[in-house]
Amino acid sequence: MIDVVPSGLPDDPPVRDRPVLRGVVPGIAASDKLLLWGGGIYNWLDPLTLLGALDRLHHRLPEVRLCFLGLSHPAPTCRRWPWPPGPSSWPGASA
């Protein structure tokens, strides 16, 4: 038997029916600008560079917030990232 599996996005755009992050999650106001990090916090995705850039951006846009969509790896044997990393662990920071 052969069948076609649908893929892609529907023709109709998504409909926002309720707030999910803005104004719902503590520390994220309804008017904040959100950056979504779609991966986990793993060294091969280089989240420290992202955090350093966010620190620089935050000085110009204090309403910017970062949301990690995944914090843990689905494989239980994957080594966890030390959390929370401080500015001293960011690239270019002096120890």
C-alpha positions as CSV (number, residue, x, y, z in Angstrom):
1,M,0.0,0.0,0.0
2,I,1.3,3.5,-0.9
3,D,-0.1,6.7,0.6
4,V,0.8,10.4,0.6
5,V,1.8,11.9,3.9
6,P,0.9,15.6,4.1
7,S,3.8,18.0,4.9
8,G,4.3,21.7,5.1
9,L,2.0,24.4,6.3
10,P,-1.7,24.9,5.8
11,D,-2.8,27.5,3.3
12,D,-4.6,29.5,6.1
13,P,-2.4,31.5,8.4
14,P,-2.4,30.6,12.1
15,V,-5.0,32.2,14.3
16,R,-4.0,33.6,17.7
17,D,-6.8,32.7,20.1
18,R,-5.0,33.3,23.4
19,P,-1.7,34.7,24.7
20,V,0.9,32.1,25.4
21,L,4.1,33.8,26.4
22,R,3.6,37.6,26.4
23,G,1.7,38.7,29.5
24,V,1.5,35.1,30.7
25,V,5.0,34.0,31.7
26,P,6.4,36.0,34.7
27,G,9.0,38.5,33.5
28,I,7.6,38.7,30.0
29,A,5.2,41.7,29.5
30,A,2.5,41.9,26.9
31,S,4.5,44.5,25.0
32,D,7.9,42.8,25.2
33,K,9.8,41.8,22.0
34,L,10.5,38.0,22.0
35,L,13.4,36.1,20.5
36,L,12.8,32.4,20.3
37,W,15.6,29.9,20.5
38,G,14.4,26.8,18.8
39,G,17.1,24.4,19.9
40,G,18.2,23.2,23.3
41,I,21.1,24.5,25.3
42,Y,23.9,22.4,24.0
43,N,27.5,23.5,23.3
44,W,27.3,22.5,19.6
45,L,24.5,25.1,19.1
46,D,26.6,27.9,20.7
47,P,24.1,29.4,23.1
48,L,26.8,31.4,24.9
49,T,27.3,33.6,21.8
50,L,23.5,34.2,21.7
51,L,23.6,35.2,25.4
52,G,26.4,37.6,24.8
53,A,24.6,39.2,21.8
54,L,21.4,39.4,23.9
55,D,23.3,41.3,26.6
56,R,24.6,43.8,24.0
57,L,21.1,44.1,22.4
58,H,19.4,44.6,25.8
59,H,21.2,47.9,26.3
60,R,19.5,49.3,23.2
61,L,16.2,47.4,23.5
62,P,15.5,46.7,27.2
63,E,12.1,45.2,26.3
64,V,13.7,42.2,24.5
65,R,13.3,38.8,26.1
66,L,14.7,35.4,25.1
67,C,12.7,32.2,25.3
68,F,14.4,28.8,25.0
69,L,11.9,26.4,23.5
70,G,13.9,23.3,24.7
71,L,16.0,23.0,27.8
72,S,16.6,19.3,28.0
73,H,17.7,16.7,25.5
74,P,15.2,13.8,24.9
75,A,18.0,11.3,25.4
76,P,18.5,10.9,29.2
77,T,22.2,10.1,28.7
78,C,23.1,13.5,27.1
79,R,25.2,15.6,29.4
80,R,23.4,18.6,30.8
81,W,24.6,22.2,30.2
82,P,25.5,24.0,33.5
83,W,22.7,26.4,34.2
84,P,22.5,29.3,34.6
85,P,25.7,30.4,32.8
86,G,26.9,33.8,34.0
87,P,28.5,36.6,32.0
88,S,31.9,35.3,33.0
89,S,31.4,32.2,30.9
90,W,30.5,34.1,27.7
91,P,33.0,34.2,24.8
92,G,35.5,37.0,25.2
93,A,34.8,37.4,29.0
94,S,37.8,37.5,31.3
95,A,38.0,35.0,34.1
